[in-house]
Amino acid sequence: MGFKLKGFICLLLLLSSCVQPVLAEDSSENDSTSISSGLDKGLTLDLLNQDPDPVKPGEVLEIRLSIQNTGYEDLENCVIEIKPEYPFKALSGETLVKNIGILGKRYEDTRQKVVKFKFGLENNVNEGKYPLKVYIYTTKDNSRLTLTKEFDIEVDSESNAEIEYISVEKMVPGQKTNLVFGIKNVGNSPLKNAMFSWDCTNDVILPVGSSNVKHINLIDIGDTANVSFEVLTNVNTKPGLYKMDMVLTYDDIEELQTITEAGTVENQKRKEIKSKAGIYIGGTTDFDIAFMERSPTGDYTFTVSNIGNNAANSVKISVPGQANWTVADGSSNSVVLGNLQKGDNTIADFSLKPAAMEKELPIKFEITYTSNDGIRQTVERELSLYSSSFTPLAESDESGGGNSSSLKYIGLAILVCIAGAVIYKKRQKKIKMKNAQEDELNEIKFDDPDR
């Protein structure tokens, strides 16, 4: 009986020696996120919540941590600290080291503290879970104890972009234009390896000196990248609204991704965003004004030419108020010219009075017209005009009225005298001829009495 008892005790000792390391191994597996030295079994650290959850790249993250003493002795000078590593970063004015004082022993009201921390998240972080390391330092019986724990913070990243603006709404046919597209990253992750291209209906608009494709290495969150193209449209393009198709492709690092232990991202694929916009071709035109002639009455004649690439409707030219030239009283300061196609010209007359004579004086004109997009436009032009003195024909007639009338009467009298002399001479000649014929007949009768 004693022998059996001793054998049973030996068997229990053997089993206990085998079970102990297994329990120790199980304990380390259950607390795989905890690395400690000293009496950490009496200290627990938990993540109560994070705001926002999940957090997005570039946002500010706030977490609440619960520290609790589950041991049977007080823990003095407790300090909790966060040492941020990528993708987390410290914020200005926010401390990441906090002294929480004494944690009371188990079952005491002071055994637990809740601590809040604020820190930032980098912009160029991918979607996934990232470890946040938290450290606790405390003293117990004048010995320093440490506890390190990692919490997985979930990051939600969404890549997205949009064409924020196009620098040009209208294009003039035949005129080279710098066309700029603003591509904005409106997502929560950086846009990488982006390619932008555009195409216009029937190739009405074409790039000059480059292709219609541009590459963009990186567009950070919230940033806008500008891509520019020198473009041109044919001078004879019919005015109207033309469609422009735009395509943006980039690496979508959030689809089919795998986050490895090293934090790299694999299985990237391309994402494509298509959009369209309208660009109006047509619009404004240009004019040229030149002095043509001045009439004896003081009217100045100008030629007005449409030298642009678009037609102009309801054209009107005006002489605005100015110091050097004024419009004569009773005369209009505007002339309606009607419609002018490109290349057409017409004339406009103004009765003008200069401020000084025998000088080159600048004169300003305003040309208003309706462009082929239905908008009323105004063009200002200026040229130099010589002001010379002259005597109007009407004034010369009034000042020399008596002399001219006398001359007219004298001339008329001379003409009458000349006409009378001519008639008199003709009558005298006829009388002489008649007398000569009568004398001849008398002579014949006298020579032949029988007749």
C-alpha positions, 0 to 999 in steps of 0.5 A: 500500500505504501509503495503504491502511494509513493508511486502515485505521488511520483506520477503526479509530480511527473505530470505537474512538471509536464503541464507547467511549461504548456500552461506557460506557453498558452499564457504567452500566446493569449497575450501576444500583444503584450511585452512586459517585464516585472509584475505586469500581471497586475496592470491592464491596458485596453483601447476603449474607442477611436474617433473616427473609426475607421480613420482616413488618411490625413485626418486627426485621430483621437483614442481613449485608453483604459489603464487598470491595476488588477493587482493587490498593491498600489502602482505609483508614478504611472506614465503612459506614452505613445511613440508614433511611427508611420503612418501616425504622427504627432500634432503640434500642441498635443502631448503624447506623454501623460503622467496619471499618478497612482493606480490604487490596488485591486477593488479600489476606486482609484485603480482605473484611469482613462486617458485620451490622445490626439495624433495625426495620420499621414496623407500617403497611407494605404487602406489597412490596419496599422499597429499603434504602440503604447508604453506604460512606465510605473514603479512598485516597491521602488522598482521600475516596471514597463508594459508595451502594447500594440493596438491595430488602428483601421485606416479606410482609404478611398481613391477618387479624382475629378476634373475640377476646372477647364481654363477655357470656355470659348476658343476663337477659330485659328487662334492658338490657345493654352488649354489647362485642366485642373485634376483634383484628388477628392479621395482619401488616398494619393493618386499615383501614376496618373495618365490624363487624356482628352479628345474633341469631336471630329478632331475640331480641336487638336494639340499643337507641339505635343500629344493629347496625353499627359502623365502625373506622378503623384496627386496628394490628398486634396491637391490639384494638378494642372496639365496644360496643352497648346491647342488650335482649331481650324480658322473656318470652323463653324461656330458652335458648342463641341464636346470634349471627352476626358479620361483619367487613369491611375493606380487604384491601390485599394482594390485587390490589395495585400498588406504585407508584414513590411507594409507594402501593397501588392496587386495594384490595378488601374482605375479609370474615370471618364468625363466630358465637357463642352467648349464653344468655338466662335465668339468675338472678333476684331476690328480695324479703323482707318481715316479715308477722307474729309469732305469740303463740308467738314465731314470725316470719313472712316473705313471700318473692317472686320479683321477677325475670324468671326462674323459681327452682327448689329455693328455700331461705331461711336465717338465717345466724349473726349478732349481732342474731338467733339461731334458738331452740334446737330450731328449724331455721335454713332453710326449703325453699320449693320452686319459685317462678315469676317473680311468685310468693311464699310464706311462711317461719316462723322461731323467732327470739330477738333480742339486745335487746328493743324495738329495730329490729335488722337481720336477714340472710337467704340465699336459695339457688336453682337458676337455669334454666341449672342453676347454684346461686345465692345471694342475700343480703338484709337488713331491719330487724325490731322486737323486742318482748317477749311472754308465751308462752301456754304459760308463762301456763298454767304460772304460773297453773295453780292459779287457773285450776283453781279458777275452773273448779270454781267456775264448774262449781258455779255451773252445777250450782246453777243447773241444780238450782234450775231443776229444783226449780222445775219439779218444784214447779210440776208438784206444785202443778198436780196438787194443784189438779186433785185438789181440783177433782175432789173438789168436783164429787163433793161437789156431785153425790152421784149421781156 
